[in-house]
Amino acid sequence: MLDRLRGIRWMAESEMTVRLAEAGDSDIVPLAPGLEAEVALIRLENAECVLKIWNRHSKPDIGFQYRLLRSLRDRGMPVSRPLGWGVDASGNQVLLTSFDGTAIHESDADKLRRIAGLLLDVHRCRINDVEMPRFDFVSYFFPDIEGHPDLKSELARLVELVKPRQDTVIHGDYNFNNILEAEDGRLTIIDWTNGQLGDARYDIAWSVFLADLYTDDEPAAVYRSAFLSGGGHRAEELEPFEAIALLRWMLLDRLAGMPRTEKTDGRLRRMLETNRYINRTEWP
């Protein structure tokens, strides 16, 4: 990792990118990798930062992500401070950001409301100094859907019903693993790879769906209620998007395998049975 670190050609620099020359092997701590990138914590004297290297299949525009983080911070949004971006010797894009804590592990009702409120604040944000991308909803969020005709037909029906918009800054993958908590309780939203202009209703529904799938019933209900009370959206608006979120999870599970607990399959069955927008005859 140290040789790769020193081989980075920085496209945007800061004091911290210069200080990386001080780092030794013992200062670099690998963090849990994601599906897209390798991640490491770098500890220097009186400073810590996080280096993310996109060395896998996904090749997003990291220059855009750097600019988006700067713009969001300028507007008071709780995102990591971007410290630099560049390209390593293998041609992989890299992003250097502040270190903002660890993933949340315990979430009481107040914290769940705060987490929901952060996303709603992002949705209210107007970005005019960065060109925000717009992507085709189906091709972006449903890769390789053509190979899954059962999901494709259901998705086409739902997309025609909801007609997704592209008028709001969205995170694109807002889940509890992408919220960090510092020792002082400060929360930070990370992983803006999917940031774009999109539909706030989908952004909320995906997050609510994941909470419903992976957390207990009571906190999931609190989380959903926080969005309904603070976001100006009715439950009837979100429900078809929650059906779309369910289809997306099923597709990603087929393509790459999604995290599961002993309760996951039972909760999926419950969602299939209770969401009136899902054609349950497709999946007995």
C-alpha positions in Angstrom: 0.0 0.0 0.0 2.8 2.4 0.8 4.3 2.2 -2.7 0.9 2.7 -4.2 0.3 5.7 -2.0 3.5 7.4 -3.1 2.8 6.7 -6.7 -0.5 8.7 -6.8 -0.6 11.6 -9.2 -2.8 14.2 -7.5 -5.3 16.2 -9.6 -6.4 18.2 -6.6 -4.1 18.7 -3.6 -4.1 19.9 0.0 -1.8 20.1 2.9 -2.8 16.5 3.7 -1.8 15.1 0.3 1.7 16.7 0.8 1.9 15.2 4.3 1.2 11.7 3.0 5.0 11.5 2.3 5.4 11.2 6.1 3.4 7.9 6.2 5.1 4.6 6.9 3.7 1.1 6.7 2.6 1.2 10.3 0.5 4.4 9.7 -1.7 2.7 7.1 -4.6 0.6 8.5 -6.8 -1.3 6.0 -10.6 -0.8 6.6 -13.4 -3.1 5.6 -13.5 -2.9 1.7 -16.7 -2.2 -0.2 -17.9 -3.7 -3.4 -16.2 -1.0 -5.4 -13.0 0.0 -3.7 -10.1 -0.6 -1.3 -10.2 1.6 1.7 -7.5 2.5 4.3 -7.2 4.8 7.3 -3.9 6.8 7.3 -2.7 8.0 10.7 -0.3 10.9 10.8 0.8 13.1 13.7 -2.3 15.0 14.8 -4.2 14.0 11.7 -6.1 11.1 10.3 -7.6 10.7 6.8 -9.2 8.0 4.7 -7.9 6.9 1.3 -10.3 5.1 -1.1 -8.9 3.4 -4.2 -11.4 2.3 -6.9 -9.4 -0.7 -8.1 -12.3 -3.0 -9.0 -15.0 -3.1 -11.7 -16.7 0.2 -10.8 -15.0 3.3 -12.3 -17.1 6.3 -11.3 -16.0 9.9 -11.8 -14.1 10.7 -8.7 -13.3 14.2 -9.8 -17.0 14.9 -9.7 -17.4 13.2 -6.3 -14.6 15.5 -5.0 -16.3 18.6 -6.3 -19.7 17.5 -5.0 -18.3 17.0 -1.5 -16.8 20.5 -1.6 -20.1 22.0 -2.7 -22.1 20.1 -0.1 -19.8 21.1 2.7 -20.0 24.7 1.6 -23.7 24.4 2.1 -23.4 23.1 5.6 -24.1 19.4 4.7 -22.5 16.8 7.0 -20.2 15.2 4.6 -16.5 14.3 4.8 -14.0 17.0 4.0 -12.4 16.3 0.5 -8.7 16.5 0.8 -7.6 15.4 -2.7 -8.2 13.2 -5.6 -6.0 11.6 -8.2 -4.9 8.5 -10.1 -2.5 5.8 -8.9 0.2 4.2 -10.9 -2.2 1.5 -12.1 -4.7 4.1 -13.4 -7.1 3.7 -10.5 -8.9 6.8 -9.3 -8.4 7.7 -5.6 -10.1 10.0 -3.1 -8.6 11.3 0.1 -11.1 12.6 2.7 -11.2 13.4 6.4 -11.7 10.6 8.9 -15.1 11.1 10.5 -15.7 8.2 12.9 -17.0 4.7 12.7 -20.3 3.1 11.4 -23.2 3.5 13.8 -24.0 0.4 15.8 -26.8 1.5 18.1 -29.6 3.8 17.0 -32.2 5.0 19.4 -35.3 6.8 18.2 -33.7 10.2 18.4 -30.7 9.1 16.3 -32.9 7.5 13.7 -34.8 10.8 13.3 -31.5 12.6 13.0 -30.3 10.2 10.3 -33.6 10.7 8.4 -33.3 14.4 8.8 -29.8 14.5 7.3 -31.1 13.0 4.0 -34.0 15.3 3.9 -31.6 18.3 4.3 -29.6 16.9 1.3 -32.8 16.8 -0.7 -33.5 20.5 0.0 -30.0 21.4 -1.1 -29.6 23.3 -4.4 -26.3 22.7 -6.1 -25.4 25.4 -8.7 -21.6 25.3 -8.8 -21.2 21.6 -9.8 -22.8 20.1 -12.9 -25.0 17.3 -11.5 -25.4 14.3 -13.7 -28.8 12.8 -14.6 -28.9 9.1 -15.4 -31.6 6.9 -16.9 -33.3 5.4 -13.8 -33.6 1.8 -15.0 -30.2 1.4 -16.6 -28.4 3.0 -13.7 -30.1 1.4 -10.7 -31.0 -1.9 -12.4 -27.9 -3.2 -14.2 -28.3 -6.3 -16.4 -32.1 -6.2 -15.8 -32.5 -7.6 -19.4 -31.4 -11.0 -18.2 -34.2 -11.2 -15.6 -37.5 -10.9 -17.4 -39.6 -11.5 -14.3 -38.1 -8.5 -12.6 -38.0 -6.4 -15.8 -41.7 -6.7 -16.4 -42.6 -5.8 -12.9 -40.2 -2.9 -12.9 -41.5 -1.5 -16.2 -45.0 -1.5 -14.8 -43.9 0.3 -11.6 -41.7 2.9 -13.4 -44.6 3.7 -15.7 -46.8 4.3 -12.6 -44.4 6.5 -10.6 -42.6 8.3 -13.4 -39.3 9.0 -11.6 -38.2 12.6 -11.5 -34.7 14.1 -11.8 -35.1 17.3 -9.9 -33.4 16.7 -6.5 -29.9 16.0 -5.2 -29.9 12.4 -4.0 -27.4 10.2 -2.3 -28.4 7.0 -4.2 -27.4 4.5 -1.5 -28.4 6.0 1.8 -28.1 3.2 4.4 -26.8 3.0 8.0 -23.4 1.7 6.8 -22.9 5.0 5.0 -23.4 7.1 8.2 -20.4 7.6 10.4 -20.5 8.7 14.0 -17.7 10.6 15.7 -16.9 10.3 19.4 -18.8 13.5 20.1 -21.9 12.2 18.4 -21.5 14.1 15.2 -22.9 12.2 12.1 -21.4 12.3 8.7 -22.8 11.0 5.3 -20.2 9.1 3.3 -19.9 7.3 -0.1 -21.3 9.7 -2.6 -20.5 7.5 -5.6 -24.1 7.5 -6.7 -24.7 11.2 -6.1 -26.9 12.7 -8.9 -30.1 14.5 -9.7 -32.9 12.0 -9.1 -36.1 11.4 -7.3 -36.2 12.0 -3.5 -39.0 9.5 -3.2 -36.8 6.7 -4.5 -33.8 7.8 -2.3 -36.0 7.6 0.8 -37.7 4.4 -0.2 -34.4 2.6 -0.8 -33.2 3.6 2.6 -36.5 2.7 4.3 -36.5 -0.6 2.6 -33.0 -1.5 3.8 -33.9 -0.5 7.3 -37.1 -2.6 7.2 -35.1 -5.5 5.9 -32.1 -5.4 8.2 -33.3 -3.8 11.5 -36.0 -4.7 14.0 -39.6 -3.7 13.4 -39.8 -0.9 15.9 -36.7 1.1 14.8 -37.7 0.6 11.1 -41.1 2.1 11.8 -39.6 5.1 13.6 -37.2 5.6 10.7 -40.0 5.5 8.1 -42.2 7.8 10.2 -39.4 10.4 10.4 -39.3 10.7 6.6 -43.1 10.9 6.3 -43.4 13.6 9.0 -40.4 15.7 7.8 -40.2 15.2 4.1 -43.5 16.3 2.7 -44.2 12.9 1.2 -47.2 10.8 1.8 -47.0 7.0 2.6 -49.0 6.4 -0.6 -46.2 8.1 -2.6 -43.5 6.0 -1.1 -45.1 2.6 -1.3 -44.6 2.0 -5.0 -41.0 3.2 -4.7 -40.6 0.7 -1.8 -41.8 -2.0 -4.3 -39.1 -0.8 -6.7 -36.5 -0.9 -4.0 -37.5 -4.5 -3.3 -37.1 -5.4 -7.0 -33.6 -3.8 -7.0 -32.5 -5.8 -4.0 -33.7 -9.0 -5.6 -31.8 -8.1 -8.8 -28.6 -7.3 -6.9 -28.9 -10.4 -4.8 -29.1 -12.5 -8.0 -26.1 -10.6 -9.6 -23.7 -10.5 -6.6 -25.4 -11.8 -3.5 -26.7 -9.4 -0.8 -26.1 -9.5 2.9 -28.5 -11.8 4.8 -29.4 -12.6 8.4 -31.6 -15.4 9.7 -34.5 -13.0 9.4 -33.9 -11.7 5.9 -36.0 -14.3 3.9 -39.0 -14.0 6.3 -39.0 -10.2 6.0 -38.7 -10.4 2.2 -41.8 -12.7 2.2 -43.7 -10.2 4.4 -42.8 -7.3 2.1 -44.0 -9.3 -0.9 -47.2 -10.1 0.8 -48.0 -6.6 2.2 -46.9 -4.2 -0.6 -50.0 -3.9 -2.8 -47.9 -2.7 -5.7 -46.0 -6.0 -6.1 -47.5 -8.7 -8.3 -47.1 -11.6 -5.9 -47.9 -14.3 -8.5 -44.4 -13.8 -9.9 -42.7 -15.1 -6.8 -44.6 -17.8 -4.9 
